[in-house]
Amino acid sequence: MRIQPFLDHHGIASNPFADEDAQTDLVFKGFCIRNSFHPAWDKIYGDPSEPATAVVFGDKGSGKTAIRLQIARHLADYNADHPEHQVFVVQYDDFNAFLDRFRDRFSGRRRRADRMLGQWRLWDHIDAILSLAVTQLTDRILGNKQSRYPAARDEDLPVERLDKAQVRDVMLLAACYDQSTAENPFQRWRRLRQRLRFRTWPSKWDLILGVLATVAVIALFAWFGGLSSFGRPLPYLLIAASWAPRGWRLLRWWWKARRIARNTRVLNRSTKLLCRTLLNFPGAEIVGQPLPAWQRTDDRYELLTKLQGVLRSMQFDGILVLVDRVDEPHLINGANELMRALVWPMLDNKFLKHPGLGLKMLLPIELERMLDQQDRDFHQRARLDKQNMIRSLDWTGQSLYDMANSRIAACAADGRESKILDLFEDLDQRRLMDAFGTLRVPRHLFKFMYRLLTAHCNAHTEEQPVWKISGATFESVLALYGRDQDASDRGVGAG
């Protein structure tokens, strides 16, 4: 007996429990993303008009990624309904590229994951977040339709609302943080300059001075002294003096570009291209502006504030950063101490409570168990009591029961209505809730139900189908799954 005829008999068009990962789960994306929530959803999501931080710890399979996708979808709806008060969403969930670039800064034994992550600091996180935000902003200003971003509307950004100083800020942020690989960085910066009508010709004064002075010296000496006058050092000294401002400016910005490239440790910046870009800023436009040329947070906070000012003029009231999958980078691979080294620098109250910025941090439960081991200084710096912290993303048997019914409703055939209880012969609602409570998280619920459906259908033939799952089958499969679940919890099974 096959599973689908069994489901068809109960008015279920497709298997509600076939997928286990929210990123590929069509049932979740098509229905549950807007209709099925964890009981703590309201505290996690908050109010989009005032982005706030939430720090959530959850076990594997508890729905952290599903919550991230739900937040992004609901913010997309919010932005569509409030085009003049949008939220700019940054998805900070792929750490591999940042960690690889950071590791390339070290050599020898310092490249070991534990020693390398021991050097990771808050400003590295801010650099990574700024690079994601600025790359997205640049793509959207240039109208790049190939890149898709969460909660982003299809309409062009109102760049005409930017004043002269904000245009300068966009160009400066793009010079330092745009990490697109779609085209040559300098050509992309030039396209952005043309789109924003940023004038760079005043920065060419030293180049023009050198060219005109060189032509004038050659013409004057050739006219009054003939070719013999070029045998003396004076014309060459005058030409060299005329190029001195250009040489000094080139040297100064090369040194600054080198410092930026060295100290933005999670980015891939070329000193040569960065220097070439910075030379296009007129001196009056860039003097006194913050640049990430030092290993400190002060400049980063100022640049973050500049980004917020630019976004505010383009009708974005706040920035929301979605942090997820910190256990998945290949250099971390689920190791508790390595995850702690990566995440702990971000737990800084000044950063988490930065005005207009909210972080939704969806973290593995192993990190929650390490919180009580930290010293007083850590807790004073993090102030997790002010961060909407949820210590465990728990699911009760009742909430999993509701989720199962929600997924069955999402897969129901036209005109049919079925409940999870309808699939069983001699089980009541209380027994199902108690059993689901032992599974603890949605992923285990889906695995168990898929295994149960498979076991039932394998026990019967197409000629003599049985349309209800017996209590004996339910209890035996539950007992076997409980053993596998216990092995998975101890790290000796696949789950």
N, C-alpha and C positions, 0 to 999 in steps of 0.2 A: 504494500500500500504506500502511495506517495503522499508527501506532505500537502501539496497544493490541492488535490481533491478533498482532503480532510478540511482544509481551510475554506474551500469553496462551499462545502456543506454548511458551514457556519456563517456564510456571507462575508468572508474575508478574502479580498481579491489578491493580496500578496502577503508574504510572510513578514509580520511586524517585527520579528526578532532576528532577522538575518544579519543585520549590520551591527558592529560593536564600536565603531569609531565615528564620532559625530561629524568629522570632516568629509566622510563618504556616505553618510547615512541619509538616504533620500527621504525616508519617512520623517526623520527629524527636520530636515531642511524644508520639506514641503508642507508640514503641518505643525509638528511639535515645537518648532522654533518660536512660534507665536502663541501657542496654546498650552504648553506643558512646562511648568516652572518648578524649581526647587523652592521649598518653603521660605528660604532666606533671600529669595530673588530681590525683593524690594530694598533690602538693606544693601545688597551688592550693587544693584543698578543705580540706586539713588535718583537724583533729579538732574536731568541733562542741562537744565538752565543754570545749574551751579555745580560744575564737575567736582566730585569729591573722591578721595582715595578710599579703597577697600582692600584689605589684606585677607585673603581667603586661603585656608589650607584644606587640602582634600586628598583622599586616598586615590590610587590608580583606579580609573573607571568610575569615579564619583561624579563626573560631569563637568570638570573644569573647562575643557575645550568647548563643550556644548554651551556653557555659560558665556564664554568669550564670543562665540558665534551669535548667541542670542543678543548680547549687548550690541554687537556691530549691526545686527538687523534692526533692532529697535531704534538705534541712533540714526540709521538710514531713514526710517519712517519719521523720526522726530525732525530730521533735517528737511525732509520733503514737506512737512507740515509747518515748519518755522524757517523759511528761507532767509529771513533777516536776523536770525539768532541761532545759527548752526553750531555744531560741535565738530572740531577737527580731530579725526581719529587716527592714531598712530598704532600700528600693530607691531609690538616688540616681542616676537615669539620665535624668531630664528636667530640664534646666537652664533651659529657655526662660523659665518664669515667674520664677525667681529672678533671672536676668539682666535681664529687663525691669523688674522692680521696682528692681533696683540702678541701672539706667540712669536711671530716673526721678528719682533723687537728684541728678543733674547737669544742667547747662544749657550751652548754647553749644557750643564746641568740645570741652569735656570729655565730651560725650555720644558722641564718636567711640569706636568699639569698642576701639581700642588704648589710648586715654587712660583710658577708663572701666575697662577690665580692669587697667590699671596700678595702680588703687586697691583691687583685690580683695585681701582678706586672709584668713588662716586663720579668724578668728572669723566671717567671712561664711559659710564652709563649715560651721562648727559650728552656726551659726544655722539654716542650711538643713536640716542633718541633724536637729537637734532639732525643727524644725517638722514634718518628715515623721514622726518617731518619735512626737511628742506628739499629732499629729492622728490617727495610727493608734491610739495607746493610748486616746484619748478616744472614737473611734468604737467600739472594741471594748468599752470599759466601758459605753457607752450601748447596746450591742447593735445597732449600725447594720449591718444585713445587706446593704445596697446597696453598700457599699464592700468590695472584696476585696483582701486583702493576701497577699504571698508567705509561705508556710510557716505561715499562721495557722490554728489549729484552730477548729472551729465552737463549741466549748464556751465558756460565759461565763467571763470572768476572775474569779478568786477575790478580789474586792475586800474581802471580810470579813477577809482576812489583813493588811490594811494597818493600821498603828497611827495614832494621831492626827497625829503629825508627818508621816508619809508621805501621809496624806490632804491635809494642808496643802500638801505638795510637789506633789502632782498638780494641785491647784487653782491653785497659783502657776505651774506650767509651762503649764497650759492657758491661763491669762490672758495669758501672754507669747507662746506659740508655737502655739496651736491655730489652724490656717489653713483649717478646713473652710468651704466656701461653701454647704453644704446648708441652713443656717438662720442666723438672726440670731446673731452671736457671743455677745451677752450672754444671750440666751435659752438658747443651748446651754450656756453656762457655768452658768446656773441649774439646768438639767436635770442637769448633772454634779454640782453641789452637792447636789441632792436625792438623787441616786443614791448618793453617798458619805456623806451625812448630815453635811455640813460646816456647822457652826453659824456664822452671820454676824450674829446679833442683837447680840452684844457690840460690834460695830463701829458700832451705831446710837446709842451713848450720847450723843454730842454732838448728834445730831438730836433725841433725846428731851429732852435738857437744854434746847435752844433752844425747843422747842414748849412744854414745861411752864413754863419761866421766862416766856415771852411771855404765856401764859394767866394766870399768877399776877400778873404786873405789871399787866396790863390790869384784872384783877378787883380787885386791891387799890386801885389808884388810882381806879377807878370807884366803889368802895364808900366810901372815906374822903374822896375829894376831889371826886367828881362829874366831870362832863365838863370842867369848867374846869381840872382838874389836868392835862389832856392838852395844855394850851397852854404848859406848861413843858418844858424839854429833859430833865429827869431820867428820866421813864419811857422815853423813846427811848434814852437812854444805857444804861439797865439792860437793855433788850431787845437792843441792839447788843452789849453785853458778854456776854450769854447766848449769842449766836450766834458769838462770836469763836472758840471752839474749833473749831466746824464750818467756819468760813471759813478758818482757818489750815490745818486738815487737808485741806480741799478744794484750797487753793492748793498745798500741799506735794505732794499726790499728782498734781495736774495737771502740775506741773513735772517730777515723776519720770516720769509717763506720756509726756510730751513727749520726754524724753531717751531713753526706751526706743524710742518710735516712730522717732525720728531715727537711732538707732544700731543698730537691727536693720534693716540696709539692704536685705536681700533679702526682707523680709516686708512685708505690707500691713496695717499696724496703724493704727487710728484713735485719736488721742489722747483724744478724748471717751469712746469706748467703753472704752478701756483704763483711763482714770481712774475711770470708773464701776465697773468690775470691781474695781480695786485698793481702792476705798473700802469694799468688802465684807469686807476682811480685818481682823480685830481687831488692834489695835496690837501686842499681845503675840505674835501669830502671825507677823507679818511683819517686825518689827524685827530688823535684822541679817541678813536673808536676802539672798542674792545676786540681783541683777537685771541684765539685759543693758543697762544704762544708759550704758555707756562703751565706747569702741572698744578693747577689750583682750580677751585670751583667759581671764584669771583667772576672771571671773564665769561664763564659758561652761563651763569645766572643772568648776566647782562645781555648776552646773545639770545637766551631764551626769552627774556622780556621783550627784546626787539622783535623776535618772531611773533610773540603774542600781539604786539602792537600792529604789525602788518596784517595778521589774521583778523584782528578786531575791525580794521578798516574794511576788510573784505567780508564782513558779516559773520565772522566766527567768534562767538562769545567765549569759548574755552577750548582747551586741548585735553583729550582723553587718551591715555596710553594703556593699551591692553598687554599685560605681561603674562606669558604662558610658556609652557614646555621648557622650563629651565633645567629639567632632568635629561633632556634628549640630546644636547650637543655631544658630538663624538668624543670630545676631550673630557667631558664630565661623565657621561654614560651611567647616570643614576647614582654616582658616589655621593654619599651624604656630605662629607667634608668639602668636596669640591663645589657642590651646590651652595653650601653655606658661604664659601669664599666668594662666589659670584653674586649672591643675593644680598648678603648682609650690608655691603656698602650702600645699597639703594635704600635701606631702612634708616633714613635720616629725616627727622621731623621737618626741618627747614625745606627740604626738597619735596617731601610728600604733601606738605601743606602750602606749597608755593601757590600764590593767588592765580586763579584761572587755569590751574593744572590739576588733573585727577589721574591717578594710577589705579587700575584694577589688576591687582597682583594675585594670580591664581597659582598657588605654590603647592608642592608635594607635602604630604602630611609629615614626612620625616623631618622637615625643617621645623614644624611646630613643636616636635618633641625636643628640639635643641634649644628652644627659646628659654626654658627655665634654667638652662646651664650657663646662660650668659651673665656677665657681671652688671653692676649697677650703672656703669658708664654707658653700656650698650642700651639699656632700657631708658635711660635719660635722653639719649640721643634719638632713639627711634620713637619713643612715646606711642607705642602701639595701642595704648588705651584710647588714643584720639583718632585712630585710623580705620574705624569700622571693621575691626578684626573679627573674623569667624574662625575659631580654632579648629573646627572639623566640619566638613561638608557632609553631614550625616543624612542618611535616608532611612526613614522608618518603614516598617512593613506596609503601613497605610499609604504612604506617599509612593512607594513602588507599585502598590496595587493600582493606585490612580494612574500612574504612568503607563502600566500595562494596558489599562482600559483606553487611555488616550491614544496609544499607538494602534490598538485594534480599531478604534473609531477612524483613525487616519487611513487605514487600509481597507475599510469596509466597502463592499460592492454597492453600487447604486441602489438606493431604496432599502438597504439592509442595515440592521443594527444588531451588534453582538457585543457581549461582555466576556471578560476573561473567565468568569465563573461558568459560562455556558460550555466551555471546552471540557469540563470535568463531570464525572458521573456521581461520585459520592463524597464530594468535598464541599464544605461550607466556606463562607467568606472569611470567618475567623481563622480557620486553618490555613487558608492561602496567605492571609496577612502575616501570620506567625512565621510561616515558611519563608516568605519574601523578606521578612525582617532579618533572617539569618544570612541572607545574601548581601545585604548592606549597601551595595552600590548598583547603579543601573547596568553596568557592563556584566556583572555576575548574573543579574536577572535575565539579560538577553541570552547569555551563554546557556544558562540553565534551561530556559524555555525552549531554545532551539534543540538542545540535547533531549529534552523531554518529548518534544514533537517527533524527533527522529526515532527515539526508542519505541514510542507507541506505534508509529507507522511501520516500523520494522517487524513488529510483533503480529501484524495482521496482513491479510492478502487483499488484493483488489476484488476478488470474488466474494469474500466475506468481510467487508469493511466493518470497523467499529468506530462509531462517530463520537464517542466519549472516552476520555482518558480516565482509567480507573485509579482509585486511591492507592492501590498497591504499587502500580507503576510510578505514580507520583512520588511515593515515599522512598522507593528503592533508588530512583534516579537522584532524588534529593540527597540521600545518604552518600551515594557515590560522588556526587558533585561536591558535597561538603568536605570530603577527604581531599579532593583536588584543590579546592579553595584553600584549605589549611596548608597544603604543600606550597601553593603559590604565595601565601602570606609569609611563609618561612623562607621564601626565596629559593626553593628547591623544585619548583614545578612551573609549568607554563601557564597555569590558570585555566 
